[in-house]
Amino acid sequence: MPPALPATAPRRIKTSELPVEPVRLARFLIGKLVMRRLPEGLAGGRIVETEAYVAGDAAGHGFNGPTPRNKSLFGPPGHAYVYIAYGTSMMLNVSSSAVGIGHGVLIRALEPVVGIGLMEQNRGTLKLRDLARGPGRLTQALDIDLRFDGIDLCGPGDLWLATDGATAPKIGRSVRIGLTKEAHRPLRFFARGNPFVSGPKSLNV
């Protein structure tokens, strides 16, 4: 299945457009774009899977309060919280709620739409479906690392959230994936029927 091209020229999303409640933000982001300006050109993909981390959530990085590692999660809404998982994989999150409240949304998967050749080079694979199907893969595809921790994803930088006016897909909801705490909570959201969504088929219906 070829990726869907942007409906119109993507524009940067304004901070004022972002819902501040994490579940609403997780749903809002489905169908939007993550864009990255690389030295070789522009690359980006449509968000097809997200995961919310809410108040009182023991699986959330903000559960025990701010630390030097997670301080970006407690910053203004719409900022990037990037961290290393399992010692190897970068995870891209969008901060939510007010300053001082550590809520956020993990971007779990993208459908590549722009700069696919650049993403293939970064990932070292030509397999389109696997370029950004999973949170560690998408950050590798777009060369996102700790340099971007704390940046404004609605600002003028080299990594931003965008919209192209595409019709929002039907959104599915499931329990979360790969957690040891509170995995049973239905806080994972995905574009129904999209082959670029990660996780087992049994959860993607």
C-alpha positions in Angstrom: 0.0 0.0 0.0 1.6 3.3 -1.1 1.7 6.1 1.6 -0.9 8.8 1.4 0.6 12.1 0.3 -0.3 15.3 2.1 -3.7 16.7 1.1 -2.3 20.2 0.9 1.0 21.9 1.9 1.4 21.1 5.6 1.3 24.0 8.0 2.7 24.0 11.5 0.2 23.3 14.2 -0.2 26.2 16.7 0.1 25.5 20.4 -3.4 26.9 20.9 -4.8 24.1 18.7 -3.5 21.3 20.9 -5.9 19.8 23.4 -4.2 19.9 26.9 -5.8 16.7 28.3 -3.6 13.8 27.2 -6.3 11.4 26.0 -7.8 14.2 23.9 -4.3 15.1 22.6 -3.6 11.4 21.8 -6.7 11.3 19.6 -6.1 14.7 18.1 -2.7 13.7 16.9 -3.9 10.7 14.9 -3.8 11.9 11.2 -1.5 14.8 11.9 2.1 15.0 10.7 5.6 14.9 12.3 7.9 16.9 10.1 11.7 17.0 10.2 14.1 19.2 8.3 17.3 17.3 7.6 20.5 18.6 6.0 19.6 16.6 2.9 15.9 17.8 2.7 12.5 17.5 4.3 11.1 14.2 5.7 8.0 13.4 7.7 5.1 11.0 8.3 1.5 10.9 9.3 0.8 9.9 12.9 -1.1 6.6 12.9 -0.6 5.5 16.5 -0.3 7.3 19.9 -0.3 6.4 23.6 -1.5 8.6 26.4 0.0 9.0 29.9 -2.4 10.5 32.3 -2.8 11.6 35.9 -2.0 8.9 38.5 -0.5 6.7 35.8 2.2 4.5 37.3 3.5 3.8 33.8 4.1 7.5 33.1 7.5 9.0 33.4 5.9 11.9 35.4 4.4 9.7 38.1 7.1 10.3 40.7 7.6 14.0 39.8 10.2 15.9 37.8 13.8 14.9 37.5 16.7 16.1 35.3 15.8 13.3 32.8 12.0 14.0 32.5 11.9 17.8 33.1 10.7 18.4 29.5 7.5 16.4 30.3 6.7 19.0 32.9 7.2 21.9 30.6 4.7 23.8 28.5 2.3 21.8 26.4 3.4 20.9 22.9 7.0 20.4 23.6 9.1 17.4 22.9 10.1 14.9 25.6 12.7 12.6 24.1 14.3 9.8 26.1 16.3 6.6 25.5 14.4 3.3 26.1 16.2 0.0 26.6 19.5 1.8 26.2 19.2 2.0 22.4 15.9 3.5 21.2 14.8 7.1 21.2 11.2 7.8 22.1 9.4 11.0 21.0 6.6 12.3 23.3 4.5 15.4 23.2 4.1 17.2 26.6 0.5 17.9 27.7 -1.4 19.7 30.4 -0.1 22.8 32.3 3.5 23.6 33.3 4.5 21.4 36.3 2.1 18.5 35.4 3.9 15.6 33.8 1.4 14.3 31.3 2.2 13.4 27.7 1.6 11.4 24.6 4.0 9.0 23.0 4.2 9.0 19.2 4.2 5.2 18.4 4.0 5.0 14.6 4.1 7.1 11.4 3.0 6.5 7.9 5.9 7.8 5.8 4.8 10.6 3.4 7.7 12.9 2.7 11.4 12.3 2.2 11.0 8.5 2.1 14.4 8.1 0.5 16.0 9.9 3.4 14.1 7.8 5.9 15.3 4.6 4.1 18.9 5.8 4.4 18.5 6.6 8.1 16.9 3.2 8.8 19.1 1.2 6.5 16.1 -0.6 4.9 13.9 -0.2 1.9 10.9 -1.9 3.5 8.4 0.9 3.5 6.0 -0.6 6.1 8.8 -0.9 8.6 10.4 2.6 8.2 8.5 4.2 11.1 6.2 1.4 12.4 7.1 1.6 16.1 8.4 4.5 18.3 12.1 3.5 18.1 12.0 3.1 14.3 10.3 6.5 13.7 12.9 8.4 15.6 15.7 6.6 13.7 14.0 7.3 10.4 13.8 11.0 11.2 17.1 11.3 13.0 15.5 12.4 16.3 17.6 12.1 19.4 18.2 13.9 22.7 19.1 17.1 20.8 15.4 17.6 20.5 14.4 17.1 24.1 12.5 20.1 25.3 12.0 21.9 21.9 8.7 23.5 21.0 7.0 21.2 18.5 4.9 24.2 17.4 7.8 26.5 17.0 10.2 27.3 14.1 12.7 24.6 14.6 13.8 21.5 12.6 11.2 19.2 14.2 7.5 20.1 14.3 3.9 19.0 14.3 1.9 19.8 11.2 -1.5 19.4 9.6 -2.4 19.2 5.9 -6.1 19.2 6.3 -6.5 15.4 5.6 -9.8 13.8 6.7 -9.3 12.3 10.2 -9.2 8.5 10.1 -11.5 6.3 12.2 -9.7 5.8 15.5 -9.3 2.6 17.4 -8.5 2.2 21.0 -6.7 -0.6 22.9 -4.7 -1.5 25.9 -1.1 -0.4 25.9 1.9 -2.3 24.6 5.3 -3.2 26.1 4.6 -2.0 29.6 5.1 -3.7 33.0 2.8 -1.3 34.8 -0.8 -0.4 34.0 -0.6 -2.0 30.6 -4.3 -2.9 30.9 -5.4 0.7 30.5 -7.1 1.5 27.2 -4.8 4.5 26.4 -3.4 3.4 23.0 -5.0 5.0 19.9 -4.5 4.1 16.3 -5.8 4.7 12.8 -8.1 1.8 12.0 -7.1 -0.3 9.0 -3.7 1.4 8.5 -0.9 -1.0 7.8 1.7 1.2 9.3 0.3 0.8 12.9 2.6 -1.3 15.1 1.6 -4.0 17.6 -0.2 -7.3 17.2 -3.1 -7.6 14.8 -5.4 -8.7 17.7 -5.2 -5.1 19.1 -5.5 -3.3 15.8 -9.2 -3.9 15.1 
